[in-house]
């Protein structure tokens, strides 16, 4: 072989070695990037799980508090703190299950925390509840005493129903 060919082969070997080194470094960088991505994914999943648990707890506490008020609790916050929330869960569709059972059990075990059940239209402590409004009756229409505009409006209403 000629010296020029040997130098060419040597140059190719060096280029191949550099290319292999570059491939190795790119593979290391890719492995590091994949490891970082997996760490970020794991961290993200942990955060999402924690946020979901916290939001589920807040929703369960709110449901317990509102039901405790409906059942006549003197202090709904104390009732929520003292009851066993083990049977109260939130389903995948967002419904809170087991609230009434937990509060009924608390009402039986700790009756001193509850008063009478609040009914609309009755006063409870400093809060007065009013019953739902009832529909009014139909007022009679006297065409002789009505204004011209009221008479025309009623006439067209009557004709529209016919």
Buried (B, 14 or more C-beta within 10 A) or exposed (E): EEEEEEEEEEEEEEEEEEEEEEEEEEEEEEEEEEEEEEEEEEEEEEEEEEEEEEEBEEBBBEBBBEBBBBBBBEEBEEBBEEBEBEEBEBEEEEEBEBBBEBBEEBBEEBEEBBEEEBEEEEEBEEEEEEEEEEEEEEEEEEEEEBEEEEBEEEEEEEEEEE
